[in-house]
C-alpha cells in the first residue's frame, strides 16, 4: 500500500523513473506477501481464524484489498497493464465482499466483546481505505480502458459514497476513544495516521470521479455534490496532519516512547503518499492551482518517510537474522 501510493504520486508529478523503480519493488513485495500469507493460512489456520475474529486485529485483513487495488492502480497508470489491473480489481472486490461482511458480522455477533477502549484502533479505518481503493481502481479502469461500461462507473460511485459514510461512522467512534479514554503512549501507534489516510483516499476517490464527470451524464449531474464531498474530505485530511504531528511529539518527546522500527510505521507512510496523490487530483479536478505547492512538498516528505522506514525494515531483518544464529 505504502510503496504503491508513493509510486503513483511520483508518476502523477512526472517523476517516472522513481515511479517505475517503486512499481518493480512493489510487484516483488506483493508476490512475497501473497506467498507468506498463504503459508501462514496453511500452517497456522487457527491463529489466522482467531485474528480474523478479533476486534483488535481483524481489520488488518483489509490491507489485502487495499494492497491489491493500489498495485492494480499502479499497473494501469504507470505501465498500462490493464489485464493484470482488472484481475487485481476482481481479486480486491472478492476479498472486500468476504472481509467487510465476514469481519463485521463476526464482531457484531461475538458473545464476548472487549471494551471500546481496547477494541477499536486506527486499523479499523483500513476498511475505509479498502472500500475507496476498489472505487479508485474502478474509475481508473473506466476512464482509460472500459469507458463504455456504465455499470463499472456506477459501482465506483457507490463504493466511494459507501466508503465516505463508513469513514464518518468510524472516525466519530475513534475520536471519542482518543478524547475520552486514557491514552498510553504505546497505544498511540503509527496506525493513528490512517485517520488522515482514510480521508485522503476518500478525497482521491471523489477527485477521480470529478475528473470523469465530463464523460458521464450521471456524474455530470452530481458534479457539484461530488466536488463538495471531495473538498470536505481533503480539508479533513489536512486538518488531521498538525494534530497527529503534535501527538507524535507528545508520544516520543514528552512521554519518551522509544523510536524504533515496527511494521506499523508503513501505516504512516501510506497516508503521506495518499495525501500527495489526493492533492494532485484535487488541484487538477477543481482547477485550484494554488494547491500545487502542497503536493510538491508533501511528495518529498512521503518519499523520505518511505526510505527511512524501508531502511529501518532492512536493519530489523538483519538484526533478527544475527540474533537467530
C-alpha positions as CSV (number, residue, x, y, z in Angstrom):
1,X,0.0,0.0,0.0
2,X,2.7,2.5,1.0
3,X,5.1,1.7,-1.8
4,X,2.2,1.7,-4.3
5,X,0.8,5.1,-3.5
6,X,4.3,6.8,-3.3
7,X,5.0,5.3,-6.7
8,X,1.6,6.6,-8.1
9,X,2.3,10.0,-6.6
10,X,5.7,10.1,-8.3
11,X,4.0,9.3,-11.6
12,X,1.4,12.0,-11.2
13,X,4.1,14.6,-10.6
14,X,6.2,13.5,-13.6
15,X,8.9,11.5,-11.7
16,X,8.6,8.5,-13.9
17,X,11.9,6.9,-13.1
18,X,11.1,6.9,-9.3
19,X,7.6,5.6,-10.1
20,X,8.8,2.7,-12.2
21,X,11.5,1.6,-9.7
22,X,8.9,1.6,-6.9
23,X,6.5,-0.3,-9.2
24,X,9.0,-3.1,-9.7
25,X,9.7,-3.1,-6.0
26,X,6.0,-3.2,-5.2
27,X,5.4,-6.2,-7.5
28,X,8.1,-8.1,-5.7
29,X,6.7,-7.1,-2.3
30,X,3.2,-8.2,-3.4
31,X,4.3,-11.6,-4.6
32,X,6.3,-12.1,-1.3
33,X,3.4,-11.1,0.9
34,X,0.9,-13.3,-1.0
35,X,3.3,-16.2,-0.5
36,X,3.8,-15.5,3.2
37,X,0.0,-15.0,3.7
38,X,-0.8,-18.3,2.0
39,X,1.9,-20.1,4.0
40,X,0.6,-18.6,7.3
41,X,-3.0,-19.7,6.5
42,X,-1.9,-23.2,5.7
43,X,0.4,-23.7,8.7
44,X,-1.4,-21.6,11.3
45,X,-5.0,-21.6,10.3
46,X,-6.3,-21.5,13.9
47,X,-4.2,-18.3,14.6
48,X,-5.5,-16.7,11.4
49,X,-9.1,-17.5,12.3
50,X,-8.5,-16.1,15.8
51,X,-7.0,-12.9,14.3
52,X,-9.8,-12.5,11.9
53,X,-12.5,-12.8,14.6
54,X,-10.6,-10.3,16.8
55,X,-11.8,-6.7,17.3
56,X,-8.2,-5.6,17.8
57,X,-6.6,-7.4,14.8
58,X,-9.3,-8.4,12.4
59,X,-9.5,-5.1,10.5
60,X,-5.9,-5.6,9.4
61,X,-7.0,-8.2,6.9
62,X,-8.5,-5.3,4.8
63,X,-4.9,-4.5,3.8
64,X,-5.2,-7.4,1.3
65,X,-8.0,-5.5,-0.5
66,X,-6.2,-2.2,-0.5
67,X,-2.8,-3.7,-1.5
68,X,-4.3,-5.5,-4.4
69,X,-6.2,-2.4,-5.7
70,X,-3.3,0.0,-5.1
71,X,-1.0,-2.3,-7.1
72,X,-3.6,-2.5,-9.8
73,X,-3.9,1.3,-10.0
74,X,-0.1,1.5,-10.3
75,X,0.0,-1.0,-13.1
76,X,-2.8,0.7,-15.0
77,X,-1.5,4.2,-14.7
78,X,2.3,3.7,-15.0
79,X,2.6,0.5,-17.1
80,X,-0.7,0.4,-19.0
81,X,-1.1,-3.3,-17.9
82,X,-4.9,-3.2,-17.8
83,X,-5.3,-7.0,-18.0
84,X,-3.4,-7.5,-14.7
85,X,-5.1,-4.5,-13.2
86,X,-8.5,-5.9,-14.0
87,X,-7.6,-9.2,-12.4
88,X,-6.4,-7.4,-9.3
89,X,-9.6,-5.4,-9.2
90,X,-11.7,-8.6,-9.2
91,X,-9.4,-10.0,-6.5
92,X,-9.8,-6.9,-4.4
93,X,-13.6,-6.9,-4.9
94,X,-13.9,-10.6,-3.9
95,X,-11.8,-10.0,-0.8
96,X,-13.7,-6.9,0.1
97,X,-17.1,-8.8,-0.1
98,X,-15.7,-11.6,2.1
99,X,-14.0,-9.4,4.6
100,X,-16.4,-6.5,5.0
101,X,-19.3,-8.7,5.7
102,X,-17.4,-11.6,7.4
103,X,-15.4,-9.4,9.8
104,X,-18.3,-7.0,10.7
105,X,-20.8,-9.8,11.1
106,X,-18.3,-11.8,13.3
107,X,-17.5,-8.9,15.7
108,X,-21.2,-7.8,15.9
109,X,-22.3,-11.4,16.7
110,X,-19.5,-12.2,19.1
111,X,-20.6,-13.3,22.5
112,X,-17.6,-11.8,24.3
113,X,-16.6,-8.3,23.3
114,X,-13.8,-6.0,24.5
115,X,-14.3,-2.5,25.9
116,X,-14.4,0.3,23.4
117,X,-11.0,1.5,24.8
118,X,-9.3,-1.8,23.9
119,X,-11.5,-3.0,21.0
120,X,-11.0,-0.2,18.4
121,X,-8.0,1.4,16.9
122,X,-6.8,3.2,13.8
123,X,-6.6,-0.1,12.0
124,X,-10.4,-0.2,11.6
125,X,-10.1,2.7,9.1
126,X,-8.3,0.3,6.8
127,X,-11.8,-0.8,6.0
128,X,-12.5,2.6,4.6
129,X,-9.2,2.5,2.7
130,X,-10.1,-0.9,1.2
131,X,-13.5,0.4,0.1
132,X,-12.2,3.5,-1.5
133,X,-9.3,1.6,-3.2
134,X,-11.9,-0.5,-5.1
135,X,-13.6,2.7,-6.2
136,X,-10.3,4.4,-7.3
137,X,-9.2,1.4,-9.4
138,X,-12.6,1.0,-11.0
139,X,-12.6,4.7,-12.0
140,X,-9.1,4.4,-13.4
141,X,-10.1,1.4,-15.4
142,X,-13.3,3.0,-16.7
143,X,-11.5,6.3,-17.7
144,X,-8.7,4.6,-19.6
145,X,-9.9,1.2,-20.7
146,X,-13.6,0.5,-20.2
147,X,-15.4,3.8,-20.7
148,X,-18.4,2.1,-22.3
149,X,-19.2,0.2,-19.1
150,X,-21.7,2.4,-17.2
151,X,-22.1,-0.3,-14.6
152,X,-18.4,-0.1,-13.6
153,X,-18.6,3.6,-13.1
154,X,-21.8,3.4,-11.1
155,X,-20.2,0.7,-8.9
156,X,-17.2,3.0,-8.4
157,X,-19.6,5.8,-7.3
158,X,-21.4,3.5,-4.9
159,X,-18.2,2.4,-3.3
160,X,-16.9,5.9,-3.0
161,X,-20.1,7.0,-1.3
162,X,-20.3,4.0,1.0
163,X,-16.6,4.5,1.9
164,X,-17.3,8.1,2.8
165,X,-20.2,7.1,5.1
166,X,-18.1,4.4,6.7
167,X,-15.3,6.9,7.4
168,X,-17.8,9.3,9.1
169,X,-19.1,6.4,11.3
170,X,-15.6,5.1,12.3
171,X,-13.9,8.4,12.8
172,X,-16.6,9.5,15.2
173,X,-16.0,6.4,17.4
174,X,-12.2,6.7,17.2
175,X,-12.3,10.4,18.0
176,X,-14.4,9.6,21.0
177,X,-12.0,6.9,22.1
178,X,-9.0,9.3,21.7
179,X,-10.7,12.2,23.6
180,X,-12.4,10.4,26.5
181,X,-10.3,7.4,27.4
182,X,-6.8,7.1,28.7
183,X,-4.1,7.2,26.0
184,X,-0.9,5.4,27.0
185,X,2.0,6.2,24.6
186,X,2.2,2.6,23.3
187,X,-1.5,2.7,22.2
188,X,-0.9,5.7,20.0
189,X,0.7,3.7,17.3
190,X,1.6,5.0,13.8
191,X,-1.7,3.4,12.7
192,X,-3.3,6.6,14.0
193,X,-2.2,8.2,10.8
194,X,-4.8,6.1,9.0
195,X,-7.3,8.7,10.3
196,X,-5.7,11.1,7.8
197,X,-5.0,8.5,5.1
198,X,-8.6,7.3,5.0
199,X,-9.8,10.8,4.5
200,X,-7.1,11.3,1.8
201,X,-8.1,8.2,-0.2
202,X,-11.8,9.3,0.1
203,X,-10.6,12.6,-1.4
204,X,-8.8,10.7,-4.2
205,X,-11.8,8.6,-5.0
206,X,-14.0,11.7,-5.2
207,X,-11.5,13.6,-7.3
208,X,-11.2,10.7,-9.8
209,X,-15.0,10.7,-10.2
210,X,-14.9,14.5,-10.6
211,X,-12.4,14.2,-13.4
212,X,-14.5,11.6,-15.1
213,X,-17.7,13.7,-14.9
214,X,-17.2,15.2,-18.4
215,X,-17.5,11.7,-19.9
216,X,-20.6,10.6,-17.9
217,X,-24.1,12.2,-17.8
218,X,-24.7,10.7,-14.3
219,X,-21.5,12.2,-12.8
220,X,-22.2,15.4,-14.6
221,X,-25.5,15.8,-12.8
222,X,-23.8,15.0,-9.5
223,X,-20.7,17.2,-10.0
224,X,-21.5,20.0,-7.5
225,X,-22.2,17.3,-4.8
226,X,-19.1,15.3,-5.7
227,X,-16.8,18.4,-5.6
228,X,-18.2,19.4,-2.3
229,X,-17.6,16.0,-0.8
230,X,-14.2,15.8,-2.3
231,X,-13.1,19.1,-0.8
232,X,-14.7,18.1,2.6
233,X,-12.5,15.0,2.8
234,X,-9.4,16.9,1.6
235,X,-10.0,19.6,4.3
236,X,-10.5,16.8,6.9
237,X,-7.3,15.1,5.9
238,X,-5.4,18.4,6.0
239,X,-6.9,19.1,9.5
240,X,-5.6,15.8,10.9
241,X,-1.9,16.5,10.0
242,X,-1.0,19.1,12.7
243,X,-2.9,17.1,15.4
244,X,-1.1,13.9,14.5
245,X,2.3,15.6,14.5
246,X,1.5,17.1,17.9
247,X,0.5,13.7,19.3
248,X,3.7,12.2,17.8
249,X,5.8,14.9,19.7
250,X,3.9,14.1,22.9
251,X,4.4,10.3,22.4
252,X,8.2,10.4,21.7
253,X,9.2,13.8,23.1
254,X,7.2,14.1,26.3
255,X,6.5,10.5,27.2
256,X,9.8,9.3,25.9
257,X,8.4,6.3,23.9
258,X,11.4,4.9,22.0
259,X,11.6,5.4,18.3
260,X,12.4,2.0,16.7
261,X,11.2,0.2,13.6
262,X,7.9,-1.6,13.7
263,X,5.8,-2.7,10.7
264,X,3.0,-0.2,11.7
265,X,5.2,2.6,10.5
266,X,4.2,1.7,7.0
267,X,0.7,2.8,8.2
268,X,2.2,6.3,8.4
269,X,4.0,6.3,5.1
270,X,0.8,5.3,3.2
271,X,-1.3,8.4,4.4
272,X,1.6,10.7,3.5
273,X,1.8,9.3,0.0
274,X,-2.0,9.2,-0.3
275,X,-2.3,12.9,0.7
276,X,0.1,13.8,-2.1
277,X,-1.9,11.9,-4.7
278,X,-5.2,13.2,-3.4
279,X,-3.9,16.8,-3.5
280,X,-2.6,16.4,-7.1
281,X,-6.0,15.1,-8.3
282,X,-8.0,17.8,-6.4
283,X,-6.0,20.6,-7.9
284,X,-6.5,19.1,-11.4
285,X,-10.2,18.3,-11.0
286,X,-11.1,21.6,-9.4
287,X,-8.7,24.0,-11.1
288,X,-7.3,25.1,-7.7
289,X,-3.7,25.6,-9.0
290,X,-2.6,27.3,-5.7
291,X,-2.6,23.8,-4.1
292,X,0.3,22.8,-6.3
293,X,2.9,23.8,-3.8
294,X,1.4,21.5,-1.2
295,X,1.8,18.3,-3.1
296,X,5.3,19.3,-4.4
297,X,6.4,19.5,-0.7
298,X,4.4,16.5,0.6
299,X,5.7,14.2,-2.1
300,X,9.3,14.5,-0.9
301,X,8.2,14.1,2.7
302,X,6.4,10.9,1.8
303,X,9.4,9.6,-0.2
304,X,11.8,10.4,2.6
305,X,9.4,8.6,5.1
306,X,9.4,5.6,2.7
307,X,13.2,5.5,2.5
308,X,13.6,5.8,6.3
309,X,11.0,3.1,7.1
310,X,12.4,0.8,4.4
311,X,15.9,1.1,5.8
312,X,14.6,0.5,9.3
313,X,12.9,-2.6,8.0
314,X,16.1,-3.9,6.4
315,X,18.1,-3.2,9.6
316,X,15.4,-5.0,11.6
317,X,15.6,-8.1,9.4
318,X,19.4,-8.1,9.6
319,X,19.4,-7.8,13.4
320,X,16.8,-10.6,13.7
321,X,19.0,-12.8,11.5
322,X,22.0,-12.1,13.7
323,X,20.1,-12.9,16.8
324,X,18.9,-16.2,15.4
325,X,22.4,-17.5,14.8
